[in-house]
Amino acid sequence: MSNAKACLVFARGLESKVLEISAQLVEEGFDVCTASADREVVEAAKLGSINVS
């Protein structure tokens, strides 16, 4: 059993996709957490223009 962790941050409205990806990661042994945010926040985080700690 792995102790690897994965956190999925996604834009609201994409929950169905996240469930598929999360399930796949769990099957691969990851401890998975998820968080949703408005699309603008997700895009800003991807660009590194905000700190999402």
C-alpha positions, 0 to 999 in steps of 0.5 A: 500500500502506497502512502502517496497523496493526490489533491484534485482542485477543479472548477465547479461543474466538473464533478463527474470528471473528478469522480472518474479521475479520483476513483482511478487514483484510489485504485492506483493506491493514492490517498485522494482529496478534492476541492472545488472553486470558481473557474477564475480561481482555478485558472489563476492558480494554474497560472501561479498568480495566487497562493492556494495553500 
